[in-house]
Amino acid sequence: MNLNQIVNMVLRLLMRRAINTGVNAGINAASNMGKNKRKRQAPEEAFDQAPEPQQPKMTPEQRERQRQIRQARRAAKAARRNAR
């Protein structure tokens, strides 16, 4: 094998890698076209914001009401499933 063939082989390998990287980057960019891009906050901005207030805990009456609503939804779903 002469030097010319070795150089051509190495150049083909490098070109293949470069082209594949470019094609993959283009496909990834095209597949993200419709998605919203989130901006990353700078560390200084993250500390300037106040923490979000936590929701108050539910009272026992509210908790019982939520449980009844969940049970009613499950019963309605089961009734729809059995009606088929």
N, CA, C and O atoms as a DFTB+ gen file, in Angstrom:
336 C
 N C O
     1  1       0.852      -1.162       0.000
     2  2       0.000       0.000       0.000
     3  2       0.907       1.237       0.000
     4  3       1.781       1.380       0.855
     5  1       0.689       2.106      -0.953
     6  2       1.560       3.284      -1.008
     7  2       0.973       4.429      -0.166
     8  3      -0.153       4.348       0.325
     9  1       1.748       5.466      -0.021
    10  2       1.387       6.586       0.836
    11  2       0.124       7.295       0.336
    12  3      -0.676       7.769       1.144
    13  1      -0.061       7.371      -0.965
    14  2      -1.225       8.028      -1.542
    15  2      -2.509       7.331      -1.102
    16  3      -3.483       8.000      -0.754
    17  1      -2.527       6.019      -1.110
    18  2      -3.722       5.273      -0.715
    19  2      -4.024       5.471       0.775
    20  3      -5.183       5.595       1.168
    21  1      -2.981       5.499       1.589
    22  2      -3.167       5.690       3.026
    23  2      -3.742       7.078       3.313
    24  3      -4.653       7.219       4.130
    25  1      -3.213       8.094       2.645
    26  2      -3.710       9.456       2.834
    27  2      -5.162       9.552       2.386
    28  3      -5.978      10.172       3.069
    29  1      -5.498       8.943       1.243
    30  2      -6.883       8.958       0.763
    31  2      -7.813       8.257       1.747
    32  3      -8.925       8.729       1.987
    33  1      -7.376       7.145       2.313
    34  2      -8.185       6.399       3.254
    35  2      -8.465       7.234       4.513
    36  3      -9.595       7.269       5.001
    37  1      -7.437       7.898       5.027
    38  2      -7.609       8.722       6.224
    39  2      -8.509       9.914       5.922
    40  3      -9.372      10.259       6.729
    41  1      -8.316      10.546       4.764
    42  2      -9.154      11.691       4.397
    43  2     -10.610      11.276       4.235
    44  3     -11.503      12.011       4.656
    45  1     -10.870      10.122       3.640
    46  2     -12.239       9.640       3.491
    47  2     -12.886       9.402       4.851
    48  3     -14.056       9.726       5.056
    49  1     -12.114       8.833       5.778
    50  2     -12.621       8.583       7.119
    51  2     -12.994       9.894       7.817
    52  3     -14.069      10.004       8.407
    53  1     -12.107      10.879       7.748
    54  2     -12.372      12.168       8.387
    55  2     -13.551      12.889       7.732
    56  3     -14.389      13.472       8.420
    57  1     -13.610      12.847       6.413
    58  2     -14.720      13.487       5.705
    59  2     -16.048      12.821       6.058
    60  3     -17.053      13.507       6.242
    61  1     -16.059      11.485       6.155
    62  2     -17.281      10.763       6.496
    63  2     -17.774      11.184       7.874
    64  3     -18.968      11.413       8.070
    65  1     -16.853      11.286       8.829
    66  2     -17.245      11.702      10.179
    67  2     -17.783      13.129      10.189
    68  3     -18.791      13.409      10.838
    69  1     -17.117      14.028       9.475
    70  2     -17.546      15.426       9.444
    71  2     -18.919      15.557       8.790
    72  3     -19.777      16.290       9.280
    73  1     -19.121      14.849       7.692
    74  2     -20.403      14.930       6.989
    75  2     -21.517      14.328       7.842
    76  3     -22.607      14.895       7.920
    77  1     -21.256      13.181       8.484
    78  2     -22.272      12.570       9.336
    79  2     -22.636      13.477      10.504
    80  3     -23.809      13.573      10.864
    81  1     -21.648      14.146      11.102
    82  2     -21.919      15.071      12.196
    83  2     -22.803      16.213      11.712
    84  3     -23.752      16.593      12.399
    85  1     -22.505      16.763      10.543
    86  2     -23.306      17.855       9.987
    87  2     -24.719      17.421       9.658
    88  3     -25.672      18.155       9.921
    89  1     -24.864      16.241       9.087
    90  2     -26.198      15.737       8.742
    91  2     -27.014      15.515      10.013
    92  3     -28.185      15.888      10.074
    93  1     -26.398      14.908      11.028
    94  2     -27.113      14.673      12.288
    95  2     -27.531      15.986      12.940
    96  3     -28.639      16.089      13.467
    97  1     -26.663      16.984      12.912
    98  2     -26.994      18.281      13.494
    99  2     -28.152      18.925      12.740
   100  3     -29.040      19.517      13.353
   101  1     -28.148      18.813      11.419
   102  2     -29.235      19.378      10.625
   103  2     -30.561      18.691      10.896
   104  3     -31.596      19.350      10.993
   105  1     -30.535      17.379      11.019
   106  2     -31.770      16.633      11.290
   107  2     -32.289      16.975      12.675
   108  3     -33.492      17.162      12.854
   109  1     -31.396      17.061      13.660
   110  2     -31.826      17.430      15.010
   111  2     -32.410      18.838      15.039
   112  3     -33.408      19.076      15.720
   113  1     -31.811      19.762      14.318
   114  2     -32.320      21.131      14.276
   115  2     -33.681      21.168      13.597
   116  3     -34.567      21.901      14.036
   117  1     -33.861      20.393      12.537
   118  2     -35.135      20.379      11.833
   119  2     -36.220      19.731      12.682
   120  3     -37.378      20.143      12.617
   121  1     -35.871      18.735      13.467
   122  2     -36.880      18.068      14.283
   123  2     -37.298      18.913      15.472
   124  3     -38.351      18.661      16.057
   125  1     -36.508      19.905      15.846
   126  2     -36.860      20.787      16.956
   127  2     -37.477      22.099      16.492
   128  3     -37.646      23.012      17.301
   129  1     -37.817      22.216      15.212
   130  2     -38.305      23.481      14.683
   131  2     -39.602      23.931      15.351
   132  3     -39.743      25.118      15.646
   133  1     -40.547      23.039      15.600
   134  2     -41.837      23.429      16.136
   135  2     -41.877      23.512      17.639
   136  3     -42.883      23.949      18.199
   137  1     -40.839      23.117      18.300
   138  2     -40.850      23.093      19.758
   139  2     -40.418      24.440      20.314
   140  3     -39.601      25.148      19.726
   141  1     -40.997      24.776      21.478
   142  2     -40.597      26.013      22.151
   143  2     -39.215      25.828      22.746
   144  3     -38.876      24.768      23.273
   145  1     -38.447      26.862      22.650
   146  2     -37.100      26.814      23.209
   147  2     -37.123      27.531      24.550
   148  3     -37.539      28.687      24.634
   149  1     -36.684      26.858      25.584
   150  2     -36.643      27.477      26.901
   151  2     -35.311      28.197      27.061
   152  3     -34.253      27.667      26.723
   153  1     -35.390      29.399      27.577
   154  2     -34.169      30.146      27.842
   155  2     -33.683      29.778      29.232
   156  3     -34.466      29.711      30.179
   157  1     -32.406      29.546      29.344
   158  2     -31.827      29.236      30.646
   159  2     -31.602      30.537      31.399
   160  3     -31.164      31.535      30.828
   161  1     -31.906      30.507      32.678
   162  2     -31.698      31.699      33.489
   163  2     -30.234      31.792      33.904
   164  3     -29.569      30.792      34.174
   165  1     -29.775      33.004      33.942
   166  2     -28.427      33.228      34.467
   167  2     -28.482      33.008      35.969
   168  3     -29.529      33.232      36.575
   169  1     -27.402      32.580      36.585
   170  2     -27.429      32.315      38.032
   171  2     -27.841      33.521      38.865
   172  3     -28.481      33.346      39.901
   173  1     -27.495      34.748      38.447
   174  2     -27.859      35.929      39.211
   175  2     -29.364      36.120      39.205
   176  3     -29.944      36.504      40.220
   177  1     -30.014      35.853      38.053
   178  2     -31.450      36.042      37.946
   179  2     -32.208      35.022      38.791
   180  3     -33.293      35.320      39.288
   181  1     -31.662      33.847      38.956
   182  2     -32.345      32.810      39.709
   183  2     -32.484      33.206      41.174
   184  3     -33.478      32.852      41.809
   185  1     -31.517      33.927      41.723
   186  2     -31.573      34.312      43.126
   187  2     -32.428      35.551      43.349
   188  3     -32.878      35.790      44.470
   189  1     -32.662      36.342      42.310
   190  2     -33.447      37.565      42.456
   191  2     -34.938      37.265      42.597
   192  3     -35.671      38.074      43.165
   193  1     -35.398      36.130      42.098
   194  2     -36.818      35.816      42.125
   195  2     -37.205      35.284      43.496
   196  3     -36.451      34.550      44.134
   197  1     -38.399      35.672      43.934
   198  2     -38.909      35.179      45.209
   199  2     -39.445      33.763      45.004
   200  3     -39.953      33.451      43.927
   201  1     -39.342      32.908      46.008
   202  2     -39.882      31.557      45.858
   203  2     -41.405      31.598      45.754
   204  3     -42.053      32.478      46.322
   205  1     -41.957      30.652      45.033
   206  2     -43.403      30.614      44.865
   207  2     -44.050      30.212      46.186
   208  3     -43.543      29.340      46.893
   209  1     -45.177      30.854      46.518
   210  2     -45.835      30.505      47.778
   211  2     -46.414      29.092      47.708
   212  3     -46.910      28.659      46.668
   213  1     -46.341      28.401      48.814
   214  2     -46.879      27.053      48.859
   215  2     -48.371      27.115      49.126
   216  3     -48.854      28.017      49.811
   217  1     -49.099      26.148      48.579
   218  2     -50.537      26.111      48.795
   219  2     -50.816      25.654      50.220
   220  3     -50.100      24.809      50.757
   221  1     -51.853      26.211      50.831
   222  2     -52.169      25.778      52.188
   223  2     -52.636      24.327      52.190
   224  3     -53.163      23.824      51.197
   225  1     -52.433      23.674      53.314
   226  2     -52.834      22.280      53.423
   227  2     -54.356      22.198      53.424
   228  3     -55.055      23.121      53.843
   229  1     -54.842      21.058      52.938
   230  2     -56.294      20.872      52.875
   231  2     -56.839      20.531      54.260
   232  3     -56.188      19.860      55.061
   233  1     -58.040      21.010      54.509
   234  2     -58.705      20.650      55.760
   235  2     -59.236      19.231      55.619
   236  3     -59.357      18.737      54.498
   237  1     -59.554      18.566      56.711
   238  2     -60.102      17.206      56.601
   239  2     -61.383      17.135      55.770
   240  3     -61.620      16.141      55.084
   241  1     -62.205      18.176      55.823
   242  2     -63.438      18.190      55.025
   243  2     -63.113      18.256      53.532
   244  3     -63.724      17.559      52.722
   245  1     -62.140      19.105      53.180
   246  2     -61.746      19.220      51.775
   247  2     -61.126      17.917      51.274
   248  3     -61.366      17.499      50.141
   249  1     -60.332      17.283      52.127
   250  2     -59.700      16.018      51.761
   251  2     -60.768      14.939      51.518
   252  3     -60.672      14.174      50.558
   253  1     -61.769      14.885      52.377
   254  2     -62.856      13.920      52.224
   255  2     -63.638      14.196      50.936
   256  3     -64.002      13.266      50.216
   257  1     -63.893      15.466      50.653
   258  2     -64.620      15.843      49.423
   259  2     -63.827      15.425      48.181
   260  3     -64.406      14.903      47.228
   261  1     -62.513      15.650      48.183
   262  2     -61.669      15.239      47.054
   263  2     -61.705      13.729      46.873
   264  3     -61.740      13.234      45.746
   265  1     -61.697      12.992      47.995
   266  2     -61.747      11.537      47.921
   267  2     -63.073      11.078      47.308
   268  3     -63.097      10.141      46.510
   269  1     -64.168      11.734      47.679
   270  2     -65.473      11.388      47.115
   271  2     -65.510      11.683      45.616
   272  3     -66.062      10.901      44.842
   273  1     -64.935      12.789      45.213
   274  2     -64.903      13.144      43.785
   275  2     -64.102      12.109      43.004
   276  3     -64.518      11.678      41.929
   277  1     -62.938      11.704      43.552
   278  2     -62.125      10.679      42.886
   279  2     -62.892       9.375      42.748
   280  3     -62.857       8.740      41.695
   281  1     -63.586       8.973      43.809
   282  2     -64.348       7.730      43.763
   283  2     -65.467       7.811      42.736
   284  3     -65.736       6.838      42.031
   285  1     -66.122       8.968      42.648
   286  2     -67.200       9.137      41.673
   287  2     -66.658       9.051      40.249
   288  3     -67.282       8.444      39.377
   289  1     -65.500       9.656      40.016
   290  2     -64.886       9.583      38.681
   291  2     -64.535       8.154      38.326
   292  3     -64.781       7.709      37.204
   293  1     -63.957       7.425      39.282
   294  2     -63.598       6.029      39.024
   295  2     -64.832       5.187      38.747
   296  3     -64.821       4.330      37.863
   297  1     -65.897       5.433      39.506
   298  2     -67.131       4.670      39.294
   299  2     -67.721       4.969      37.917
   300  3     -68.195       4.062      37.233
   301  1     -67.693       6.242      37.509
   302  2     -68.219       6.609      36.193
   303  2     -67.379       5.980      35.093
   304  3     -67.917       5.515      34.088
   305  1     -66.074       5.963      35.276
   306  2     -65.184       5.343      34.279
   307  2     -65.450       3.856      34.185
   308  3     -65.502       3.300      33.088
   309  1     -65.619       3.203      35.334
   310  2     -65.909       1.768      35.321
   311  2     -67.248       1.484      34.678
   312  3     -67.398       0.484      33.976
   313  1     -68.233       2.356      34.906
   314  2     -69.560       2.167      34.306
   315  2     -69.482       2.312      32.789
   316  3     -70.130       1.564      32.056
   317  1     -68.687       3.278      32.317
   318  2     -68.529       3.449      30.860
   319  2     -67.832       2.235      30.269
   320  3     -68.186       1.776      29.183
   321  1     -66.845       1.716      30.981
   322  2     -66.102       0.557      30.490
   323  2     -67.008      -0.679      30.439
   324  3     -66.913      -1.471      29.501
   325  1     -67.882      -0.852      31.434
   326  2     -68.757      -2.019      31.477
   327  2     -69.926      -1.891      30.512
   328  3     -70.537      -2.894      30.143
   329  1     -70.244      -0.668      30.100
   330  2     -71.381      -0.457      29.196
   331  2     -71.046      -0.872      27.761
   332  3     -71.953      -1.045      26.947
   333  1     -69.832      -1.024      27.458
   334  2     -69.441      -1.364      26.086
   335  2     -69.740      -2.788      25.747
   336  3     -69.469      -3.226      24.629
